[in-house]
């Protein structure tokens, strides 16, 4: 499977059917304490990048909304130093990718972007937010927290080479962060976001 082959089913159509509530960008602020726990208790450093994934709409109003998101991030970058880009993956999903060494600034920028979509009536187009972490002594020890807007919950993803995932690392992340983050209790929604054919994720 390529990048996000199952996103339409798991974070998209299926999750919309099983949605627990409307998208709420306030949930993203849970990462403001979680990244500290990731470092202090689990030895993960914040990777300096995060992303917002959304499904597009072929309309001028939606295009204007995306322009508004860019304008808000551009204005914010002058104060925070964050950089951002918009990209589209192999399957037609859109990503707002933000890079910032300060996790608080990055979380705030992602919140502003998500909140803009919601205020303009496009909250249902928001699919996921992704936060990257890495272990300084293990170049292959990356882990991600993925937030599903339609499920209103986070889940861990620890990819390894060969399209394997480190389930033990994911369960440890769950056990330590559950309660601090709203962790998805149904493991069937812990869908892996594998890289595209190029071997890279949109947020890398």
Residue frames as qw, qx, qy, qz and C-alpha x, y, z in Angstrom:
[[0.000, 0.887, 0.462, 0.000, 0.00, 0.00, 0.00],
 [0.372, 0.456, -0.030, 0.808, 1.10, 3.56, -0.67],
 [0.076, -0.013, -0.415, 0.906, 0.80, 6.57, 1.53],
 [0.378, 0.178, 0.351, -0.838, -2.66, 6.94, 3.04],
 [0.269, -0.061, -0.831, -0.483, -4.22, 4.16, 0.96],
 [0.314, -0.466, -0.825, 0.058, -6.58, 3.51, 3.83],
 [0.061, -0.129, -0.314, 0.939, -7.05, 7.10, 4.96],
 [0.414, -0.147, -0.355, -0.825, -10.29, 7.46, 3.04],
 [0.656, -0.305, -0.665, -0.184, -11.64, 4.40, 4.86],
 [0.588, -0.312, -0.582, 0.467, -10.16, 4.89, 8.31],
 [0.188, -0.348, -0.252, 0.883, -9.88, 8.65, 8.79],
 [0.173, 0.031, -0.367, -0.914, -12.30, 9.58, 6.04],
 [0.570, -0.205, -0.466, -0.644, -15.57, 7.92, 5.03],
 [0.650, -0.278, -0.702, 0.089, -15.55, 5.23, 7.70],
 [0.321, -0.170, -0.498, 0.787, -14.45, 7.57, 10.45],
 [0.257, -0.141, -0.093, -0.952, -17.14, 10.02, 9.38],
 [0.665, -0.305, -0.557, -0.393, -19.72, 7.28, 9.90],
 [0.726, -0.365, -0.511, 0.281, -18.15, 6.37, 13.25],
 [0.203, 0.511, -0.217, 0.807, -17.27, 9.93, 14.20],
 [0.392, -0.425, -0.676, 0.457, -17.47, 10.60, 17.92],
 [0.032, -0.837, -0.296, 0.458, -17.91, 14.38, 17.43],
 [0.463, 0.876, 0.043, 0.129, -17.16, 17.32, 15.19],
 [0.681, 0.301, -0.215, 0.632, -13.57, 18.38, 14.57],
 [0.397, -0.914, -0.080, 0.004, -12.17, 20.34, 17.52],
 [0.585, 0.592, -0.321, 0.453, -8.73, 21.91, 17.04],
 [0.405, -0.756, 0.336, -0.389, -8.48, 22.58, 20.79],
 [0.977, -0.192, 0.092, 0.021, -7.51, 18.91, 21.13],
 [0.720, 0.520, -0.219, 0.405, -4.18, 19.69, 19.46],
 [0.106, -0.785, 0.374, -0.483, -3.07, 21.61, 22.53],
 [0.918, -0.371, 0.119, -0.078, -2.85, 18.28, 24.37],
 [0.848, 0.314, -0.124, 0.409, 0.48, 17.93, 22.59],
 [0.043, 0.844, -0.246, 0.475, 1.79, 20.95, 24.55],
 [0.566, -0.597, 0.509, -0.253, 2.41, 18.76, 27.57],
 [0.981, 0.089, 0.173, -0.022, 2.73, 15.45, 25.73],
 [0.659, 0.635, -0.283, 0.288, 5.95, 16.46, 23.97],
 [0.176, -0.711, 0.544, -0.410, 7.53, 17.11, 27.38],
 [0.832, -0.236, 0.441, -0.239, 6.51, 13.65, 28.57],
 [0.897, 0.435, -0.056, 0.060, 7.85, 12.14, 25.34],
 [0.396, 0.697, -0.459, 0.383, 11.26, 13.59, 26.18],
 [0.316, -0.588, 0.563, -0.487, 11.38, 13.13, 29.94],
 [0.767, -0.166, 0.522, -0.333, 9.82, 9.67, 30.21],
 [0.899, 0.309, 0.309, -0.015, 10.48, 8.08, 26.82],
 [0.521, -0.411, 0.440, 0.606, 13.63, 9.71, 25.42],
 [0.476, 0.569, 0.532, 0.409, 12.03, 11.13, 22.28],
 [0.153, -0.361, 0.037, 0.919, 13.00, 14.54, 20.94],
 [0.472, 0.729, 0.318, -0.381, 10.53, 16.66, 19.04],
 [0.682, 0.166, 0.487, 0.520, 11.46, 16.34, 15.35],
 [0.103, -0.430, 0.113, 0.890, 10.72, 19.96, 14.49],
 [0.244, 0.024, -0.588, -0.771, 7.95, 19.21, 12.00],
 [0.355, 0.329, 0.779, -0.400, 4.23, 18.59, 11.95],
 [0.100, -0.033, -0.621, -0.777, 1.47, 18.59, 9.38],
 [0.509, 0.316, 0.463, -0.653, -2.23, 18.97, 8.80],
 [0.106, 0.058, 0.870, 0.478, -3.93, 16.70, 6.27],
 [0.442, 0.431, 0.383, -0.687, -7.18, 17.67, 4.57],
 [0.443, 0.361, 0.754, 0.324, -9.33, 16.65, 1.63],
 [0.033, -0.160, 0.201, 0.966, -9.87, 19.33, -0.97],
 [0.391, 0.644, 0.600, -0.267, -13.09, 20.70, -2.45],
 [0.359, 0.219, 0.483, 0.768, -13.35, 21.93, -6.03],
 [0.025, -0.886, -0.455, -0.084, -14.83, 25.35, -5.29],
 [0.291, 0.649, -0.115, 0.693, -13.66, 28.94, -5.29],
 [0.518, -0.755, 0.077, -0.394, -14.75, 29.38, -1.67],
 [0.921, -0.334, 0.056, 0.193, -12.58, 26.50, -0.54],
 [0.679, 0.380, -0.025, 0.628, -9.64, 27.87, -2.55],
 [0.063, -0.776, 0.093, -0.621, -10.13, 31.19, -0.74],
 [0.777, -0.612, 0.054, -0.138, -10.14, 29.33, 2.58],
 [0.892, -0.024, 0.014, 0.450, -6.79, 27.73, 1.75],
 [0.357, 0.617, -0.041, 0.700, -5.50, 31.20, 0.81],
 [0.436, -0.786, 0.061, -0.435, -6.68, 32.44, 4.22],
 [0.912, -0.376, 0.027, 0.160, -4.81, 29.61, 5.94],
 [0.724, 0.275, -0.008, 0.633, -1.64, 30.55, 4.07],
 [0.047, 0.751, -0.028, 0.658, -2.08, 34.23, 4.99],
 [0.670, -0.704, 0.047, -0.230, -2.54, 33.40, 8.68],
 [0.914, -0.201, 0.057, 0.348, 0.54, 31.16, 8.72],
 [0.539, 0.508, 0.006, 0.672, 2.57, 33.75, 6.84],
 [0.214, -0.811, 0.066, -0.540, 1.63, 36.43, 9.36],
 [0.815, -0.570, 0.084, -0.068, 2.42, 34.11, 12.25],
 [0.891, 0.127, -0.040, 0.434, 5.77, 33.08, 10.80],
 [0.246, 0.740, -0.158, 0.606, 7.07, 36.62, 11.19],
 [0.483, -0.700, 0.294, -0.436, 6.71, 36.25, 14.96],
 [0.899, -0.308, 0.298, -0.095, 7.51, 32.57, 15.44],
 [0.035, -0.621, 0.721, 0.305, 10.01, 31.89, 12.69],
 [0.704, 0.153, 0.689, -0.083, 7.98, 28.89, 11.53],
 [0.190, 0.328, -0.610, -0.696, 8.19, 27.89, 7.88],
 [0.643, 0.264, 0.632, -0.344, 5.37, 26.19, 6.06],
 [0.148, 0.231, -0.693, -0.666, 4.47, 24.70, 2.70],
 [0.764, 0.223, 0.315, -0.518, 1.40, 23.23, 1.04],
 [0.069, 0.337, -0.871, -0.352, 1.73, 19.97, -0.82],
 [0.848, 0.097, -0.006, -0.521, -0.39, 17.23, -2.34],
 [0.481, -0.342, 0.806, 0.042, 0.38, 13.53, -1.92],
 [0.008, 0.125, -0.870, -0.478, 0.12, 10.70, -4.44],
 [0.003, 0.428, 0.903, 0.014, -3.53, 10.12, -3.57],
 [0.036, -0.618, -0.406, -0.673, -4.82, 13.66, -3.88],
 [0.491, -0.759, -0.382, 0.190, -4.81, 14.58, -0.19],
 [0.228, 0.803, -0.119, 0.538, -3.50, 18.00, 0.76],
 [0.717, -0.389, -0.343, 0.466, -1.00, 18.79, 3.50],
 [0.032, -0.935, 0.162, -0.314, -0.02, 21.93, 5.35],
 [0.847, -0.064, -0.298, 0.435, 3.52, 21.14, 6.50],
 [0.185, -0.941, 0.126, -0.254, 5.01, 23.30, 9.26],
 [0.778, 0.084, -0.368, 0.502, 8.59, 23.28, 10.47],
 [0.201, -0.823, 0.197, -0.494, 9.64, 24.88, 13.72],
 [0.474, 0.196, -0.744, 0.428, 12.12, 23.87, 16.41],
 [0.221, -0.093, 0.540, -0.807, 9.76, 25.24, 19.05],
 [0.078, -0.301, -0.941, -0.135, 6.93, 22.72, 19.51],
 [0.074, 0.591, 0.548, -0.587, 4.67, 25.30, 21.16],
 [0.203, 0.504, -0.235, -0.806, 4.85, 27.54, 18.10],
 [0.161, 0.075, -0.862, -0.475, 4.24, 24.61, 15.78],
 [0.016, -0.420, -0.888, 0.188, 1.22, 23.40, 17.74],
 [0.138, 0.620, 0.296, -0.714, -0.23, 26.91, 17.76],
 [0.192, 0.385, -0.502, -0.750, 0.29, 27.26, 14.00],
 [0.127, -0.133, -0.946, -0.268, -1.44, 23.95, 13.32],
 [0.041, 0.537, 0.717, -0.442, -4.30, 25.03, 15.57],
 [0.182, 0.557, -0.021, -0.810, -4.72, 28.31, 13.68],
 [0.194, 0.199, -0.739, -0.614, -4.76, 26.46, 10.37],
 [0.111, -0.295, -0.949, -0.026, -7.33, 23.89, 11.54],
 [0.057, 0.564, 0.546, -0.617, -9.48, 26.53, 13.20],
 [0.190, 0.406, -0.277, -0.850, -9.60, 28.54, 9.97],
 [0.218, -0.055, -0.871, -0.438, -10.99, 25.56, 8.06],
 [0.117, -0.449, -0.849, 0.253, -13.63, 25.04, 10.75],
 [0.072, 0.540, 0.266, -0.795, -14.66, 28.70, 10.92],
 [0.272, 0.335, -0.447, -0.784, -15.13, 28.71, 7.15],
 [0.820, 0.125, 0.174, -0.531, -17.38, 25.62, 7.35],
 [0.727, 0.429, -0.525, -0.111, -14.85, 23.02, 6.20],
 [0.447, -0.526, 0.659, -0.300, -14.21, 21.15, 9.44],
 [0.920, 0.092, 0.335, -0.183, -15.43, 17.94, 7.81],
 [0.721, 0.642, -0.244, 0.088, -12.55, 18.17, 5.32],
 [0.118, -0.716, 0.643, -0.245, -9.94, 17.94, 8.08],
 [0.895, 0.041, -0.435, -0.088, -8.55, 14.43, 8.33],
 [0.854, -0.326, -0.215, 0.343, -5.46, 14.30, 10.51],
 [0.015, -0.926, 0.342, -0.159, -2.69, 16.20, 12.24],
 [0.928, 0.054, -0.234, 0.284, 0.74, 14.58, 12.54],
 [0.265, -0.898, 0.336, -0.107, 3.49, 15.31, 15.08],
 [0.835, 0.338, -0.394, 0.184, 6.97, 13.83, 14.59],
 [0.554, -0.747, 0.359, -0.076, 9.44, 12.60, 17.22],
 [0.761, 0.442, -0.451, 0.147, 12.85, 10.95, 17.06],
 [0.812, -0.552, 0.057, 0.178, 15.28, 9.21, 19.37],
 [0.115, 0.912, -0.378, -0.109, 18.69, 10.92, 19.18],
 [0.344, -0.499, 0.791, 0.090, 20.63, 7.67, 19.67],
 [0.505, 0.195, 0.833, 0.114, 18.60, 5.70, 17.14],
 [0.132, 0.267, -0.368, -0.881, 18.18, 7.14, 13.62],
 [0.312, -0.184, -0.813, -0.456, 15.50, 4.52, 12.92],
 [0.177, -0.357, -0.805, 0.440, 13.63, 5.21, 16.13],
 [0.185, -0.142, -0.142, -0.962, 11.07, 7.64, 14.78],
 [0.005, -0.470, -0.858, 0.206, 7.56, 7.81, 16.14],
 [0.132, -0.275, -0.266, -0.914, 4.52, 9.90, 15.33],
 [0.195, 0.407, 0.709, -0.542, 1.40, 10.95, 17.13],
 [0.064, -0.231, -0.624, -0.743, -1.47, 11.15, 14.67],
 [0.256, 0.297, 0.530, -0.752, -4.65, 12.98, 15.55],
 [0.048, 0.378, 0.809, 0.448, -7.87, 11.98, 13.77],
 [0.206, -0.055, 0.093, -0.972, -10.23, 14.95, 13.62],
 [0.631, -0.171, -0.428, -0.625, -13.21, 12.74, 12.92],
 [0.711, -0.262, -0.640, 0.126, -12.49, 10.40, 15.81],
 [0.318, -0.855, 0.105, -0.396, -11.37, 13.16, 18.18],
 [0.837, -0.490, 0.230, 0.085, -8.40, 11.10, 19.35],
 [0.132, 0.759, -0.626, -0.122, -4.67, 10.53, 18.95],
 [0.987, -0.084, 0.138, 0.023, -2.87, 7.31, 18.17],
 [0.321, -0.701, 0.542, 0.335, 0.84, 6.40, 17.96],
 [0.876, 0.481, -0.008, 0.001, 2.62, 5.20, 14.85],
 [0.414, -0.693, 0.539, 0.241, 6.18, 3.83, 15.02],
 [0.841, 0.519, -0.096, -0.116, 7.28, 2.89, 11.49],
 [0.558, -0.520, 0.574, 0.299, 10.36, 0.81, 10.83],
 [0.170, 0.473, -0.663, -0.554, 12.19, -0.22, 7.68],
 [0.070, -0.044, -0.966, -0.245, 10.51, -2.69, 5.38],
 [0.484, -0.327, -0.278, -0.763, 7.11, -1.23, 6.19],
 [0.539, -0.322, -0.737, 0.251, 7.12, -2.82, 9.60],
 [0.274, -0.734, 0.059, -0.619, 5.78, -1.05, 12.63],
 [0.285, 0.170, -0.774, 0.538, 7.11, -1.38, 16.15],
 [0.539, -0.559, -0.496, -0.389, 3.99, -2.45, 18.02],
 [0.639, -0.420, -0.464, 0.446, 5.78, -2.63, 21.36],
 [0.253, -0.015, -0.077, 0.964, 6.91, 0.99, 20.98],
 [0.289, -0.393, -0.376, -0.788, 3.38, 2.03, 20.05],
 [0.638, -0.541, -0.542, -0.087, 1.86, 0.26, 23.05],
 [0.537, -0.291, -0.350, 0.711, 4.44, 1.87, 25.33],
 [0.036, 0.173, 0.113, 0.978, 3.61, 5.29, 23.91],
 [0.484, -0.493, -0.493, -0.528, -0.06, 4.55, 24.55],
 [0.664, -0.469, -0.537, 0.225, 0.50, 3.42, 28.12],
 [0.429, -0.206, -0.234, 0.848, 2.57, 6.47, 29.04],
 [0.029, -0.045, -0.156, -0.986, 0.52, 9.15, 27.25],
 [0.334, -0.499, -0.712, -0.365, -3.00, 7.78, 27.69],
 [0.381, -0.721, -0.472, 0.335, -4.76, 10.22, 29.97],
 [0.238, -0.526, 0.104, 0.810, -2.51, 13.08, 28.97],
 [0.240, 0.174, -0.534, -0.792, -3.74, 12.68, 25.40],
 [0.775, 0.189, 0.317, -0.513, -7.12, 11.38, 24.33],
 [0.067, -0.348, 0.876, 0.327, -5.80, 8.11, 22.86],
 [0.700, 0.116, -0.387, -0.589, -7.94, 6.17, 20.39],
 [0.600, -0.286, 0.674, -0.322, -9.11, 3.07, 22.28],
 [0.889, 0.316, 0.299, -0.144, -10.03, 1.08, 19.16],
 [0.469, -0.458, 0.567, 0.500, -6.80, -0.24, 17.66],
 [0.577, 0.458, 0.609, 0.295, -8.43, -0.73, 14.26],
 [0.208, 0.964, 0.154, 0.063, -8.20, 3.04, 13.87],
 [0.438, -0.710, 0.380, 0.400, -4.43, 3.06, 14.45],
 [0.810, 0.548, 0.189, 0.091, -3.86, 3.18, 10.73],
 [0.620, -0.339, 0.271, 0.654, -0.23, 3.34, 9.49],
 [0.370, 0.899, 0.006, -0.235, 0.66, 6.31, 7.30],
 [0.792, -0.082, 0.370, 0.479, 3.30, 4.74, 5.09],
 [0.092, -0.554, 0.313, 0.766, 5.47, 6.84, 2.76],
 [0.688, 0.613, 0.017, -0.388, 4.59, 7.32, -0.87],
 [0.925, 0.325, 0.052, 0.192, 6.39, 5.65, -3.76],
 [0.335, 0.797, -0.313, 0.393, 9.19, 8.19, -3.38],
 [0.697, -0.094, -0.569, 0.425, 9.87, 6.81, 0.09],
 [0.149, 0.078, -0.348, 0.922, 9.13, 10.07, 1.89],
 [0.042, -0.679, -0.687, 0.258, 6.23, 11.34, 3.93],
 [0.183, 0.821, 0.282, 0.462, 4.74, 14.72, 2.95],
 [0.377, -0.922, 0.005, -0.084, 5.93, 16.21, 6.24],
 [0.774, -0.382, 0.221, 0.454, 9.59, 15.20, 5.85]]
